[in-house]
Amino acid sequence: MSIRSFSSSLALVGALLATAVVTAGCGNGEAPATAEAAAQQRPATRVETLVLEPTSFTDEIELTGTVEAINDATLSAQAAGTVMSIVDLGTTVQEGERIAQLDATEAQAALEQAQARYELTQDRYERQEPLYRDSIITALEFEQVRSERTQARAALAQAEKRLRNTRVTAPFAGTVEERFVQPGEQVAPNDPVARVIDVQPAKVVAGVPERYAGDIEKGNELRIQFQSARLGERTGTVTFVGSAIDPDSRTFTIEATIANADRTIKPEMVTQIRLDRTTIEDALVIPRPAVVRDEAGTHVYTLERTDSTAIARKRDIVLGPSTGARVAVASGLQAGDEVVVVGQTNLAPGQPVEVTDQYTRIPDAGTPYESNTASNPAS
C-alpha cells in the first residue's frame, strides 16, 4: 500500500470515529457547552428582589458608648469619731446638705473653749487700745495684747473647722449611691463614708476611629440608642472632642451630655451612637446581605426578564458608604435595576428564578422584609 493510500485510510477512520461520538451524544442528550447553559437547565430558584429607585442616603458614623455620671464622688471622713447618723441609700441631696454626722461632743467643747478665749482677748484688746493711743501703755505691751487676740482668733477658726469636719456633706446635688459605714462604726480621717452621683444630665463617652477626626465637633447632635427598648432613642450634644489619639485603639475620645430628668439612664449602660456625617441625594441603596463577595470582587445578582422567564445576571459593583444594614452603591447599578436581596447565595449566572416578592424600597429593618413593606408580587 502506498503512503497516500495509508493516509487516506487514517482520515476515513478518524471521520467515522467523530461521527460515532456525535451520534452517541445526540442520542443521550448533548452536554451543555457553557456553565450558563447548565444553569439555565436547573429548576427556578425562589428569590425576593428590590427595584432600585434613587433616594436620599445619610452616611452615619456608628459608635459604641458608655454612660457615665456627670459628677461621681466617694466622700471620706475628715475627722476621727463615731458615726452618729447617715442618710439612706437613694436619698436625693442638695449641694452642701449633710450626708453623715460623726460624734461632735469633743469638737463642740473645743469650739466653746476657743470662743471664750477669743472673746476674752478681744475684750482686753478693746480696753488696751485707747490706753495705747494715749501713750499710757507702751507699744510692746499693746503688741502683746494684739498677738494674744490673733492667736485666739486662729484657734477659734481651727475649732470651727474641726466641728465642720464631723459632718460629711454633699459637694454637689445628687443621689446617695453607696454607703460604706453604718451608725455606731468608728472612722478615721480619709475613710470612705458614702458615694454620691449626679446623673442629671447624664454623660456618654465613646471612642471614635481616627478616620473620622475631621467629622466631629463640639455642638454636634448625636442619636443615642440603649439596649433597653423602654428608654427609646435620645439625643445628645457633643461637649468634648479629644485632641489625642490612643496609640493602642487608634481612637480619640468624645463626650456628650444627654437629658435625664427621670433618672432612667444609669452609669455603665452601653449605648449605640449615630452621628450624621453627610447626605447623598439620589443614591442607589441596597441591603448589605444582597452583596456577594468572592475572590473576584464584589457583586450582586440582578434579573434579566423576558416574556416568560427571569434570568439571574451577576453584576460587578463598587460600594460607597454604609449605615447599619444599608449600603450605597457607587457604581455598577442604575435606577430600575432589579436586585436579588433574598436567595442570592443559591444563584449562579444565567439561572432562572421565580420572584416571590418584589419590593420598591428598603424597609427600616433589613431583610427578610417586613410584611408592612410596600411590595408587589412578581408576575
FENURMO-V939438 format. One record per pair of residues at least 24 apart in sequence whose ideal C-beta (glycine too) atoms are under 8 Angstrom apart, sorted by the first residue. I is the first residue (numbers start at 1). J is the second residue. Records with the same first field share a line. If there is no record, write none. Layout:
I: J + J
//
This chain:
35: 348 + 349 + 350
36: 348 + 349 + 350
37: 350
39: 312 + 348 + 349 + 350 + 351
40: 311 + 350 + 351 + 352
42: 348 + 351 + 352
43: 352
44: 309 + 351 + 352 + 353 + 354
45: 312 + 343 + 346 + 347 + 351 + 352 + 353 + 354
46: 343 + 353 + 354 + 356
47: 312 + 340 + 342 + 343 + 344 + 347 + 353 + 354 + 355 + 356
48: 340 + 341 + 342 + 343 + 355 + 356 + 357 + 358 + 359 + 367 + 368 + 369
49: 303 + 338 + 339 + 340 + 341 + 355 + 357 + 358 + 359 + 378
50: 286 + 287 + 290 + 338 + 339 + 341 + 358 + 359 + 360 + 361 + 362
51: 336 + 337 + 338 + 339 + 358 + 359 + 360
52: 284 + 285 + 286 + 333 + 334 + 335 + 336 + 337 + 338 + 339
53: 335 + 336 + 360 + 361
54: 281 + 282 + 283 + 284 + 335
55: 282 + 283 + 284 + 285 + 361
56: 279 + 280 + 281 + 282 + 283
57: 279 + 280 + 283 + 285 + 321 + 323 + 326 + 328
58: 276 + 277 + 278 + 279 + 280 + 323
59: 276 + 277 + 278 + 279 + 280 + 321 + 323 + 328
60: 274 + 275 + 276 + 277 + 323 + 324
61: 208 + 212 + 215 + 216 + 274 + 275 + 276 + 277
62: 272 + 273 + 274 + 323 + 324
63: 206 + 207 + 208 + 272 + 273 + 274 + 275
64: 206 + 270 + 271 + 272 + 273
65: 204 + 205 + 206 + 224 + 256 + 270 + 271 + 272 + 273
66: 204 + 205 + 206 + 268 + 269 + 270 + 271
67: 202 + 203 + 204 + 265 + 266 + 267 + 268 + 269 + 270 + 271
68: 202 + 203 + 204 + 205 + 267 + 268
69: 174 + 197 + 198 + 199 + 202 + 203 + 267
70: 198 + 199 + 200 + 201 + 202 + 203 + 257
71: 171 + 172 + 174 + 196 + 197 + 198
72: 195 + 196 + 197 + 198 + 267
73: 171 + 172 + 195 + 196 + 197
74: 178 + 192 + 194 + 195
75: 99 + 100 + 168 + 170 + 171 + 192 + 193 + 194 + 195 + 196
76: 168 + 189 + 190 + 191 + 192 + 193
77: 102 + 165 + 168 + 187 + 188 + 189 + 190 + 191 + 193
78: 165 + 168 + 189 + 190
79: 107 + 162 + 165 + 166 + 189
80: 186 + 187 + 188 + 189
81: 166 + 186 + 187
82: 184 + 185 + 186 + 187
83: 181 + 182 + 183 + 184 + 185 + 186 + 187 + 193
84: 183
85: 183
86: 179 + 181 + 182 + 183 + 193 + 194
87: 176 + 194
88: 176
89: 176 + 177 + 178 + 179
90: 175 + 176
91: 175 + 176
92: 173 + 174 + 175
93: 170 + 173 + 174 + 175 + 176 + 196
94: 170 + 173
95: 170 + 171 + 172 + 173
96: 169 + 170
97: 169 + 170
98: 167 + 168 + 169
99: 168 + 169 + 170 + 176 + 193 + 194 + 196
100: 167 + 168 + 181 + 193 + 194
101: 166 + 167 + 168
102: 166 + 167 + 168 + 187
103: 166
104: 163 + 166 + 167
107: 159 + 162 + 163 + 165 + 166
108: 163
110: 159 + 162 + 163
111: 156 + 159 + 160 + 162 + 163
113: 159
114: 152 + 155 + 156 + 158 + 159 + 160
115: 156 + 159
117: 152 + 155 + 156
118: 149 + 152 + 153 + 155 + 156
120: 152
121: 145 + 148 + 149 + 151 + 152 + 153
122: 149 + 152
124: 148 + 149
125: 149
168: 193 + 194
170: 196
171: 196
172: 196 + 198
173: 198
174: 198 + 199
175: 199 + 263
197: 267
199: 260 + 263 + 265 + 266 + 267
200: 260 + 261 + 263
201: 257 + 258 + 259 + 260
202: 257 + 258 + 259 + 260 + 265 + 267
203: 239 + 255 + 256 + 257 + 258
204: 236 + 255 + 256 + 257 + 258 + 271 + 273
205: 253 + 254 + 255
206: 253 + 254 + 256 + 271 + 273
207: 246 + 249 + 251 + 252 + 253
208: 251 + 252 + 253 + 254
209: 250 + 251
210: 245 + 250 + 251 + 252
212: 277
213: 245 + 252
215: 275 + 277
216: 241 + 254 + 275
217: 241
220: 275
221: 275
222: 256 + 273 + 274 + 275
223: 273 + 274 + 275
224: 256 + 258 + 271 + 272 + 273 + 274
225: 271 + 272 + 273 + 274
226: 265 + 269 + 270 + 271 + 272
227: 269 + 270
228: 269
230: 264
231: 264 + 265
234: 258 + 259 + 265
274: 323
277: 321
278: 321
280: 320 + 321 + 328
283: 320 + 328 + 329
284: 328 + 329 + 333 + 334 + 335 + 337
285: 326 + 327 + 328 + 329 + 362
286: 326 + 327 + 329 + 333 + 339 + 341 + 362
287: 325 + 326 + 327 + 341 + 362 + 366 + 367
288: 322 + 325 + 326 + 327 + 366
289: 325 + 341 + 342 + 344 + 366 + 367
290: 339 + 340 + 341 + 344 + 367
291: 317 + 319 + 327
292: 344 + 345
300: 332 + 333 + 339 + 340 + 344
301: 339 + 340 + 344 + 347
302: 333 + 337 + 338 + 339 + 340
303: 338 + 340 + 353 + 355
305: 338
309: 352
310: 352 + 353 + 354 + 355 + 378
311: 350 + 351 + 352 + 353
312: 340 + 347 + 348 + 349 + 350 + 351 + 352 + 353
313: 349 + 350
314: 349
324: 366
325: 365 + 366 + 367
326: 362 + 366
341: 367 + 369
342: 367 + 368 + 369
354: 378
//
